[in-house]
Amino acid sequence: MGVVNPRIAVVPGSFDPPTLGHLDVIRRAAGLYDQLHVLVVHNPGKEAMLPIAQRLSLLEQSIEELGVEGEVIVASWSMGLLVDYAVDVDAGVLVKGIRSQVDVAYETPMAIVNRHLAHVETVFLLPDPSHALVSSSLVRQVAGLGGDVSPFVPPAVARFLDTGSRDA
C-alpha cells in the first residue's frame, strides 16, 4: 500500500449528468485540498444515460466555465476498488456530497471499510441548500420528458442536453 497524502482528495461519482450540486462540492473541495481528482466511476447497478467519455468532457467544460480554482484532475475508474485509485494517486481523502440522512446511511459503511482497507478518510460535504434536492436521476427524468434542466445543471450540460445531439 502506498503512502496517502491528506492534501490530495478524490471526489467520486457517476456524474450522469453532472449537476450544479456536483460542481458546488467540487468547487468547495478544490479550495480545501492541494490537488483534487474528480473521478467518474462506473456503477454497474445503474443504467447510464451518458457514456463515460461524455461525462468526462462535460465535467472538464463545467469546471472551466464555472471557474473552479485549484489543481483539478478529471479521470475515470471502472476496475477495482475506489480506494485502489486513491492509493494510486496518493490521495488520503475521499470527498462525498451528502444530501440527506439516506446518503449518510448509505455512505457511512463504505467510509469505514475504505478507512480500514487503505487508511483513506472520507469527508462529507453538505450541499448548498439550493442544490440539496437535485440528483442526476431527477435531471435525467426531467430531461427525458423534455423539461428545462438549466436551473439544475452547469451551462455546458444544459447546452448539451438541449441540443439533443449528444456531441457537446
C-alpha positions, 0 to 999 in steps of 0.5 A, spaced: 500 500 500 502 506 498 503 512 502 496 517 502 497 524 502 491 528 506 492 534 501 490 530 495 482 528 495 478 524 490 471 526 489 467 520 486 461 519 482 457 517 476 456 524 474 450 522 469 449 528 468 453 532 472 449 537 476 450 544 479 450 540 486 456 536 483 460 542 481 458 546 488 462 540 492 467 540 487 468 547 487 468 547 495 473 541 495 478 544 490 479 550 495 480 545 501 485 540 498 492 541 494 490 537 488 483 534 487 481 528 482 474 528 480 473 521 478 467 518 474 466 511 476 462 506 473 456 503 477 454 497 474 447 497 478 445 503 474 443 504 467 447 510 464 444 515 460 451 518 458 457 514 456 463 515 460 467 519 455 461 524 455 461 525 462 468 526 462 468 532 457 462 535 460 465 535 467 472 538 464 467 544 460 463 545 467 469 546 471 472 551 466 466 555 465 464 555 472 471 557 474 473 552 479 480 554 482 485 549 484 489 543 481 483 539 478 484 532 475 478 529 471 479 521 470 475 515 470 475 508 474 471 502 472 476 496 475 477 495 482 476 498 488 475 506 489 480 506 494 485 502 489 485 509 485 486 513 491 492 509 493 494 510 486 494 517 486 496 518 493 490 521 495 488 520 503 481 523 502 475 521 499 470 527 498 462 525 498 456 530 497 451 528 502 444 530 501 440 527 506 440 522 512 439 516 506 446 518 503 449 518 510 446 511 511 448 509 505 455 512 505 457 511 512 459 503 511 463 504 505 467 510 509 469 505 514 471 499 510 475 504 505 478 507 512 480 500 514 482 497 507 487 503 505 487 508 511 483 513 506 478 518 510 472 520 507 469 527 508 462 529 507 460 535 504 453 538 505 450 541 499 448 548 498 441 548 500 439 550 493 442 544 490 440 539 496 434 536 492 437 535 485 440 528 483 442 526 476 436 521 476 431 527 477 435 531 471 435 525 467 427 524 468 426 531 467 430 531 461 427 525 458 420 528 458 423 534 455 423 539 461 428 545 462 434 542 466 438 549 466 436 551 473 439 544 475 445 543 471 452 547 469 451 551 462 455 546 458 450 540 460 444 544 459 447 546 452 448 539 451 442 536 453 438 541 449 441 540 443 439 533 443 445 531 439 449 528 444 456 531 441 457 537 446 
